[in-house]
């Protein structure tokens, strides 16, 4: 019997199945702690529920880019097979970009989950990054790109369409500052980023571009990292209102907040389990369930609820657990 993911998603089954949280760290001590925390939570949940992205762009001291890249390689090589580790390199127009790609992608092509490219403005930037991957014999690595300017937002659909691109992230801080003061500082706050029209428009464009091409939209940071309530509210709005399926963390305290906010409720998980089971018994033909019609369209939705529950480490009913025993799903 085919897996529900193959039956219900069709070509979309090839879409990246990424953790809902992407955790960034740029200082060696914090990188080590992040990798250790990831290992502990893999043990806790039985799956990798967040990525660790080791940061070269903001983490490397000026003039020390090569040493920082070598340190990142050393740390990433220590991660377990179950870990998901990525690296953010410098932008394609930075003097250290080529060196970053040669050192990091060249030595970690099999260990890394992806490479994050910041400050991507156009499809030409993506092509240049892809060429650097190929030159480093790392042609298997997906690219994640960071959208940080009005021009990049304008080109988001073309960028998302590139087959090498797996995910688009929104860079809130650089996006606001790129407007030369036209967007007030409040546009970077946990509340203002959901109310300023230009910021909200950018977020919607990025999410729409991703969904149009089966890519993963990743929401921006919340800088108030000690305010768990603000973090959960922002993550919930990103997920429920703006269509994001992934979000950045910049402090360990934010990781569980993101998992909680992106997770379906217990009642949603229970309903999805029952509907998927009923659909499977009917060989995915239309059914009447609790007085409502369900067919392939609604089956697809409820299957995605179960996928999101699994991604966030939520407790699944026994009937649903079997769908996720195979790591390939």
C-alpha positions in Angstrom: 0.0 0.0 0.0 1.3 3.4 -0.9 2.2 5.9 1.8 -0.4 8.7 2.3 2.3 11.2 1.4 2.8 9.7 -2.0 -1.0 9.3 -2.7 -2.1 12.7 -1.5 0.7 15.0 -2.3 1.7 13.5 -5.7 4.6 15.6 -7.2 4.6 17.7 -4.0 5.9 14.6 -2.1 9.3 15.7 -3.3 8.9 19.0 -1.4 11.5 19.5 1.3 10.4 18.0 4.7 12.2 20.4 7.0 12.1 21.0 10.7 9.9 24.0 11.7 12.8 25.7 13.6 16.1 26.9 12.2 18.5 27.8 15.1 21.4 30.2 14.4 24.6 30.6 16.3 27.9 32.3 15.3 30.2 32.1 18.3 32.1 28.9 18.9 30.9 28.4 22.4 27.3 28.9 21.4 27.7 26.7 18.3 28.9 23.8 20.6 26.0 24.4 23.0 23.6 24.4 20.0 24.9 21.1 18.7 24.7 19.6 22.1 21.1 20.8 22.6 20.2 19.4 19.3 21.6 16.0 20.3 19.7 16.1 23.5 16.4 16.9 21.8 16.9 14.3 19.2 17.1 11.8 22.1 14.0 13.4 23.7 11.8 13.4 20.6 13.3 10.5 18.6 13.7 12.9 15.6 15.6 16.1 14.7 13.1 18.9 15.5 15.3 21.8 14.7 18.2 22.6 12.4 21.4 24.2 13.7 22.9 26.7 11.3 26.5 27.7 12.0 26.9 31.3 11.0 29.9 32.7 9.1 28.3 35.9 7.9 27.8 37.5 11.3 30.0 35.2 13.3 33.3 35.6 11.6 35.6 38.5 12.7 36.8 40.8 9.9 40.0 39.4 8.6 39.4 36.1 10.3 36.9 34.6 7.8 39.1 31.7 6.8 39.9 30.6 10.4 36.2 30.9 11.3 35.2 28.7 8.3 37.8 26.1 9.3 36.4 26.1 12.8 32.9 25.6 11.5 34.1 22.6 9.4 35.6 21.1 12.5 32.4 21.5 14.6 30.0 20.3 11.9 32.1 17.2 11.2 31.4 16.1 14.8 27.6 16.0 14.5 25.8 12.7 14.5 24.1 11.1 11.5 20.7 12.1 12.9 21.7 15.8 13.3 20.8 18.5 10.8 23.6 21.0 10.5 23.8 23.9 8.0 26.1 26.8 7.4 25.4 30.4 6.5 28.3 31.7 4.3 29.0 35.2 3.3 27.0 36.9 0.5 28.1 36.2 -3.1 29.6 39.6 -3.5 31.7 39.4 -0.3 35.5 38.7 -0.7 35.2 35.6 1.5 32.4 34.0 -0.4 34.4 31.8 -2.7 36.7 30.8 0.1 33.7 29.9 2.3 32.2 27.7 -0.3 35.5 26.0 -1.2 36.3 25.3 2.5 32.9 24.5 3.9 30.9 23.0 1.0 34.1 21.3 -0.3 34.7 19.5 3.0 31.2 19.0 4.3 29.2 18.1 1.2 27.9 14.9 2.8 27.4 16.2 6.3 25.5 19.4 5.8 21.7 19.6 5.3 22.1 22.8 3.2 24.0 26.1 2.7 22.3 29.4 3.5 23.2 32.3 1.1 22.4 35.8 2.6 21.5 39.0 0.7 20.2 37.3 -2.4 18.7 39.9 -4.7 18.3 38.1 -7.9 18.3 34.7 -9.7 21.9 35.6 -10.8 23.0 35.5 -7.2 21.5 32.0 -6.9 23.2 30.8 -10.1 26.5 32.1 -8.8 26.1 30.2 -5.5 25.2 27.1 -7.4 28.3 27.4 -9.6 30.4 27.7 -6.4 28.8 24.5 -5.1 29.6 22.7 -8.3 33.2 24.0 -8.2 33.5 22.6 -4.7 32.1 19.2 -5.8 29.1 19.7 -3.5 26.4 19.4 -6.2 24.1 17.5 -3.8 23.6 20.4 -1.4 20.4 22.4 -1.5 20.5 26.2 -1.1 18.5 28.2 1.3 18.4 31.9 0.5 17.8 35.0 2.6 15.5 37.7 1.2 16.6 41.0 2.7 15.8 43.9 0.3 12.9 45.4 -1.7 14.6 44.2 -4.9 14.8 40.6 -3.5 11.1 40.7 -2.6 10.3 41.8 -6.1 12.3 38.8 -7.5 11.1 36.3 -4.9 9.0 34.2 -7.3 11.9 33.8 -9.8 14.3 32.9 -6.9 11.9 30.4 -5.5 11.5 28.7 -8.9 15.1 27.8 -9.1 15.4 24.0 -8.6 18.5 24.3 -6.3 16.6 26.5 -3.8 14.9 24.6 -1.0 13.7 27.5 1.2 13.4 31.3 1.4 13.9 33.1 4.6 12.9 36.7 5.4 15.7 39.0 6.8 13.7 41.5 8.8 16.5 43.7 10.2 18.2 44.3 6.8 14.9 44.7 5.1 13.8 47.5 7.4 17.2 49.2 7.3 17.4 49.0 3.5 14.5 51.5 3.4 16.7 54.4 4.6 14.5 55.3 7.6 11.2 55.0 5.7 10.1 52.2 8.0 10.4 53.1 11.7 12.4 51.0 14.2 9.1 49.5 15.5 8.9 47.6 12.2 11.6 45.3 13.7 9.7 44.6 16.9 7.7 41.5 17.7 4.5 43.4 17.2 5.4 46.1 14.6 6.7 43.5 12.1 3.1 42.2 11.9 1.5 45.6 11.4 3.7 47.7 9.1 2.3 47.4 5.6 5.7 47.1 3.8 7.0 44.5 6.1 3.7 42.4 6.0 3.6 42.7 2.2 7.2 41.4 2.0 6.4 38.5 4.2 3.3 37.6 2.2 5.2 37.8 -1.1 7.9 35.4 0.2 5.4 32.9 1.6 3.3 33.0 -1.7 6.4 32.5 -3.8 7.5 29.5 -1.8 4.0 27.9 -1.9 3.8 28.5 -5.6 6.9 26.4 -6.2 6.8 23.8 -3.4 9.5 25.5 -1.3 9.6 26.2 2.4 9.0 29.7 3.7 11.0 30.5 6.8 9.9 33.4 9.0 12.3 36.0 10.4 13.7 36.5 13.9 12.1 37.9 17.1 14.8 39.9 18.8 13.0 39.9 22.2 14.5 36.5 23.0 13.8 36.6 26.7 10.1 37.3 26.1 8.6 33.8 25.6 5.0 35.2 25.3 6.0 37.5 22.5 7.9 34.7 20.8 5.0 32.3 20.9 2.5 34.9 19.7 4.8 35.9 16.8 5.4 32.3 15.8 1.7 31.6 15.9 0.9 34.6 13.7 3.6 33.6 11.3 2.2 30.1 11.1 -1.5 30.7 11.2 -1.9 34.1 9.4 1.0 34.4 7.0 1.5 30.9 5.8 5.0 30.2 7.1 6.0 26.6 7.9 9.4 27.3 9.5 11.0 30.1 11.7 14.4 31.3 12.8 15.6 31.0 16.4 18.5 33.1 17.7 18.5 31.9 21.3 17.9 28.5 22.8 14.9 29.8 24.7 13.1 30.4 21.4 13.3 26.8 20.1 10.6 25.2 22.2 8.4 28.3 21.7 8.6 27.8 18.0 7.8 24.1 18.3 4.8 24.9 20.5 3.4 27.6 18.2 3.8 25.7 15.0 2.3 22.4 16.4 -1.3 21.5 15.7 -3.6 21.2 18.8 -4.5 17.8 20.3 -8.0 18.1 18.8 -6.6 18.9 15.3 -4.2 15.9 15.5 -7.0 13.6 16.7 -9.4 14.7 13.9 -6.7 14.4 11.3 -5.8 10.9 12.4 -9.4 9.7 12.2 -10.1 11.3 8.8 -6.9 9.9 7.3 -7.7 6.5 8.6 -11.2 6.7 7.2 -9.9 7.9 3.8 -7.3 5.0 3.7 -10.1 2.5 4.3 -12.0 3.9 1.4 -8.9 3.9 -0.9 -9.1 7.7 -0.8 -12.5 7.9 -2.5 -14.9 10.5 -1.2 -16.6 9.8 2.2 -19.0 11.2 4.6 -17.4 11.8 8.0 -19.3 13.3 10.9 -21.8 14.7 8.4 -19.2 16.4 6.2 -17.8 15.4 2.8 -14.1 14.6 2.5 -12.2 13.9 -0.6 -8.6 14.1 -1.9 -8.4 17.9 -1.2 -9.4 17.6 2.5 -7.4 14.4 2.9 -4.3 16.3 1.7 -4.9 19.0 4.3 -5.4 16.6 7.2 -2.3 14.6 6.2 -0.3 17.8 6.3 -1.6 18.4 9.9 -0.1 15.0 10.8 3.2 15.9 9.1 3.4 19.2 11.0 2.6 17.3 14.3 5.5 15.0 13.6 7.9 17.8 12.7 7.2 19.6 16.0 7.6 16.5 18.1 3.9 16.3 19.1 2.5 13.1 20.6 0.8 11.2 17.8 -2.0 8.6 18.3 -0.8 5.0 17.8 -2.7 4.8 14.5 -0.7 7.8 13.1 2.7 6.8 14.5 3.1 4.0 12.0 3.2 6.5 9.1 6.4 8.0 10.4 8.4 4.9 11.3 10.2 5.0 8.0 12.7 7.9 8.2 12.2 8.6 4.5 8.7 10.0 5.3 
